[in-house]
């Protein structure tokens, strides 16, 4: 069990950084997804 927790602690941040970077690039380079920002804004504002 200790190894699983250690694995999660070591890999959570790098995986989340890579995922965020990838999603940012997807939304930056695909103009058709511009409208998604208006859709997700209320949801993300409530979460933050």
Residue frames as a rotation matrix with the C-alpha (Angstrom) as fourth column:
UNK 1
0.570 0.822 0.000 0.00
0.822 -0.570 0.000 0.00
0.000 0.000 -1.000 0.00
UNK 2
0.388 -0.506 -0.771 2.86
0.224 -0.759 0.611 2.35
-0.894 -0.410 -0.181 0.79
UNK 3
-0.661 -0.673 0.332 4.32
0.447 0.003 0.895 1.88
-0.603 0.739 0.298 -2.70
UNK 4
-0.088 0.723 0.686 1.02
0.971 -0.092 0.221 2.83
0.223 0.685 -0.694 -4.31
UNK 5
0.799 0.382 -0.465 0.74
0.522 -0.824 0.220 6.02
-0.299 -0.418 -0.858 -2.28
UNK 6
-0.018 -0.899 -0.438 4.36
0.153 -0.436 0.887 6.92
-0.988 -0.051 0.146 -3.06
UNK 7
-0.618 -0.154 0.771 3.75
0.749 0.184 0.637 6.30
-0.240 0.971 0.002 -6.77
UNK 8
0.391 0.851 0.351 0.69
0.892 -0.444 0.082 8.58
0.226 0.281 -0.933 -6.73
UNK 9
0.689 -0.180 -0.702 2.60
0.300 -0.811 0.503 11.31
-0.659 -0.557 -0.505 -4.87
UNK 10
-0.334 -0.940 -0.070 5.47
0.251 -0.160 0.955 11.19
-0.909 0.302 0.289 -7.35
UNK 11
-0.793 -0.048 0.607 3.42
0.596 0.144 0.790 11.19
-0.125 0.988 -0.086 -10.55
UNK 12
0.218 0.965 -0.149 0.36
0.886 -0.259 -0.384 13.33
-0.409 -0.048 -0.911 -9.84
UNK 13
0.328 -0.116 -0.938 2.03
-0.031 -0.993 0.112 16.69
-0.944 -0.007 -0.329 -10.48
UNK 14
-0.732 -0.644 -0.223 3.93
-0.228 -0.077 0.971 15.76
-0.642 0.761 -0.090 -13.68
UNK 15
-0.647 0.559 0.519 0.85
0.757 0.556 0.344 14.10
-0.096 0.615 -0.782 -15.18
UNK 16
0.385 0.844 -0.373 -1.38
0.762 -0.519 -0.387 17.06
-0.520 -0.135 -0.843 -14.34
UNK 17
-0.025 -0.476 -0.879 1.14
-0.228 -0.853 0.469 19.54
-0.973 0.212 -0.088 -15.79
UNK 18
-0.927 -0.345 0.150 1.42
0.033 0.323 0.946 17.54
-0.375 0.881 -0.288 -19.02
UNK 19
-0.312 0.896 0.317 -2.36
0.940 0.340 -0.036 17.19
-0.140 0.287 -0.948 -19.28
UNK 20
0.433 0.464 -0.773 -2.92
0.436 -0.858 -0.271 20.89
-0.789 -0.219 -0.574 -18.71
UNK 21
-0.397 -0.667 -0.630 -0.29
-0.328 -0.538 0.776 21.83
-0.857 0.515 -0.006 -21.28
UNK 22
-0.902 0.082 0.424 -1.77
0.390 0.576 0.718 19.47
-0.185 0.813 -0.552 -23.84
UNK 23
0.050 0.998 0.030 -5.31
0.965 -0.041 -0.259 20.76
-0.257 0.042 -0.965 -23.30
UNK 24
0.222 -0.050 -0.974 -4.09
0.070 -0.995 0.067 24.35
-0.973 -0.083 -0.217 -23.51
UNK 25
-0.762 -0.583 -0.281 -2.46
-0.255 -0.128 0.958 23.67
-0.595 0.802 -0.051 -26.87
UNK 26
-0.627 0.616 0.477 -5.57
0.772 0.570 0.281 21.91
-0.098 0.544 -0.833 -28.16
UNK 27
0.406 0.849 -0.337 -7.76
0.792 -0.511 -0.333 24.89
-0.455 -0.132 -0.881 -27.29
UNK 28
0.041 -0.468 -0.883 -5.16
-0.099 -0.881 0.462 27.40
-0.994 0.069 -0.083 -28.55
UNK 29
-0.812 -0.531 -0.241 -4.71
-0.297 0.021 0.955 25.83
-0.502 0.847 -0.174 -31.99
UNK 30
-0.679 0.664 0.313 -8.30
0.718 0.511 0.472 24.77
0.153 0.546 -0.824 -32.78
UNK 31
-0.952 0.263 0.155 -10.40
-0.270 -0.962 -0.026 27.91
0.143 -0.067 0.988 -33.34
UNK 32
-0.235 0.926 -0.295 -13.63
-0.137 0.269 0.953 25.89
0.962 0.265 0.063 -33.43
UNK 33
-0.049 0.172 -0.984 -13.27
0.849 0.526 0.050 25.29
0.526 -0.833 -0.172 -29.68
UNK 34
-0.853 -0.298 0.428 -13.33
0.109 -0.904 -0.413 29.02
0.510 -0.306 0.804 -28.86
UNK 35
-0.072 0.933 0.353 -17.01
-0.545 -0.333 0.769 28.83
0.835 -0.137 0.532 -27.96
UNK 36
0.221 0.123 -0.968 -16.31
0.519 0.825 0.223 26.18
0.826 -0.551 0.118 -25.34
UNK 37
-0.812 -0.576 -0.094 -14.82
0.403 -0.437 -0.804 28.84
0.422 -0.691 0.588 -23.07
UNK 38
-0.580 0.672 0.461 -18.20
-0.686 -0.708 0.167 30.53
0.438 -0.220 0.872 -22.71
UNK 39
0.361 0.733 -0.576 -19.86
-0.286 0.675 0.680 27.21
0.887 -0.081 0.454 -21.97
UNK 40
0.186 -0.377 -0.908 -17.37
0.697 0.701 -0.148 26.09
0.692 -0.605 0.393 -19.30
UNK 41
-0.533 -0.478 0.698 -16.82
-0.039 -0.810 -0.585 29.50
0.845 -0.339 0.413 -17.65
UNK 42
0.227 0.647 0.728 -19.71
-0.798 -0.304 0.519 29.28
0.558 -0.699 0.448 -15.13
UNK 43
0.882 0.084 -0.464 -18.77
0.103 0.927 0.362 25.72
0.461 -0.366 0.808 -14.19
UNK 44
0.036 -0.971 -0.237 -15.11
0.736 0.186 -0.650 26.52
0.676 -0.151 0.722 -13.66
UNK 45
-0.370 -0.112 0.922 -15.85
-0.327 -0.914 -0.242 29.78
0.870 -0.391 0.301 -11.85
UNK 46
0.643 0.674 0.363 -18.00
-0.609 0.164 0.776 27.90
0.463 -0.720 0.516 -9.37
UNK 47
0.764 -0.402 -0.504 -15.27
0.481 0.876 0.031 25.30
0.429 -0.266 0.863 -8.85
UNK 48
-0.308 -0.934 0.178 -12.62
0.576 -0.333 -0.747 27.93
0.757 -0.128 0.640 -8.19
